[in-house]
Amino acid sequence: MKIVLMILAFYILTSCSQYCYSGPYKNNSQQDSLIITEVENDTCCMNRLVLSYDGHSDVLLEIHCEDGSSIDFMKNIKGKKRKEKIGVYAVYNAAADGNSFLFFNYVTRRAYITPACFSDCLPEYTSLNFKKRSIILRNTNRFIGGTNDTLELGDKPEYVVCGKKFHFVKATLNIIY
């Protein structure tokens, strides 16, 4: 009797899962995931941003975190055409007390990062442009002076404190994956 019930339960579960997941408008592929992991032992600490897709895992970014540096999820946003899903991450550098920003496009599976490290800045998501590889960042503190112009940065690594002279900073994005 137990065997018959188990076979019946198995049949119901498999037929239900085929019905639920194989409809004409359903996507049968697994969704890509970005996972932040921390590996720690007696001598070191590592934060990793890992892309998991189709049973594979690729490390997109790896940083040492003994000093308090970290990779932090900020939010998911939609692209300009509302088709793109973009993951936004802050890569905190404790030594500089600032963030680089990483953007992952789930449609193209490409990761972009600002080479500069910013203090007191946040991305203006509507300005994100993957074709031109640029993003505008705005001052998070009250703007106290200087000019309302936009500071344009190249692709060299540097440290930028927002709000000292400029209200906005146009940053370059480097492709890392």
N, C-alpha and C positions, 0 to 999 in steps of 0.2 A: 504494500500500500504506500509506504514512504517513497519508494522508487517511482511509482506512478505519479505521485504528487510532485516530486522533484522534477520529473520530465515535463509535466504540465506547466509548472512554474517557469522552468527554463524556456519552454516554447513561448509562453506569454511574454516573458521579458525580452526575448530576442525579436519576436514579431513586433512588439511595441517599440523597441529601439529602432528597428528598421523603418517603421512607419514614421516615427518622430523625426528621424535624422535623414531620411532619404527622399523627402518631398521635392518637388520640382524647383522650388525656390530656395532651398536650403543649401548652405555651403558645407560640403563634407570635409574640407581640410581643417586642420587644427589651427587655432588662432596663435599668432606669434605672441610671445611674452618677453618682457624685460624684467629681470630679477636682480635685485641688489643682494649680494652675499657678503658676508664678513668671515674671513678665515683668520683665526687667532691662535697663537701658541705662545710658549714662554719667551720667544725671542722676537717675534714680529706680528704685525697685524696688517691684513690686506682687505680692502674693499674692492669688490668687482661688480661691474655691470655686465650681466650675462644675457645674451639673446638666445631664447629657446624657441626652436621652430622645427617642425617635422621630425621630431625625435633627435635633433642635433642641438648642441649648445656651443656658442661662440662667445668668447670674452671680448666685449667692446672696449672696456676701459678698466684699468687696474691701478689703484693708488695705495700707498702706505698710509696707515691710519694711526700709528703710534702717537703722533702729535695732536690728534683730534680731527684730522682731515677726514672728509667723508663724501659719499655720493648720496644725494638726497632727491627723492622724487618730488617734483613741484606740482605738475598737473598734466592732463591730456587735453589737447586742443584739436580743433578741426582746421584744416588748411583753407586756403583762399577759395577753392572751388567746392568746399564742404565734402570732398571725397577723401581727402587725406586725413589720416589720424596721426597725430604727432605727439610723442612723449617728450616732456620737458624735465630735465634734471639739472640740479645745481651741484657742481663739483667744488666743494668747500676746501680751500687751502688754508689750513690753520696757521701756518708760518706767515702768510701774507694777510690773513684775516679778510679774505675776499673769495669770490666765486667766479669760476668759469661756468658757462652754460652749455649743456649738451642737448641737442635736439635729434630725436630719432623718428624718421619717417617710416611708418609701418607698411605703406604701400610699396615703396621702393627698397625697403630694408637698408637705408643709408643713415649713417650717424654723422652729425656735424657738431663741432665744438668751437667755442671762441678761444683763440690762443691767448688772449689777454685775461688777466684776473681783475675783477671789478669789486670795488667796495662801495656800498650804498647805491647800487644800481639794480634794476629789474628789467627784464625784456618786455618790450612792447610787442605782443604776439602778432598784431595785425601788420607789423612791418617785416615779419619773417619772409625772406626771399631766398629759396634754395638755388634758383637759377643764377642769381647774382652773388650768392653766398654771403649774405649780409643780414644783420638784425640791428634795430635801434634799441638802445637801452636808455631808460630815463632815471633821473635822480629820485631816490626814495625819501630824501630829507627835504625840508623846506629849502627852496632855492634862494640863496642869500646874495647873490651878486654875480659879477662877471657878465658874460654875454649869453644871450638866449640862442646862440648859434649851436650847431651840432659839431662835435669833435669827431673827425674821421680817423680811424685807426687802420693801420696796415695789418699784415698777418704775422708780425713779430710778437713774441711773448713779452708782455709788459704788465705793470701794475697800474691801474687807473682808479683814482678816487673821484667818484662822480660828485658834482655839485660845487667843486672848488671854483671852476671857471665856466663849465658848460652844463646846461640843463639836460642835453641829450648827447649820447655817444653812439656813433655808427660803427659797429664792430664787424670784422670779417669772420666768416665761418670756414673752418678747415674740415674736409671730409676725413673721418677716421675709420669708417667701415663702409 
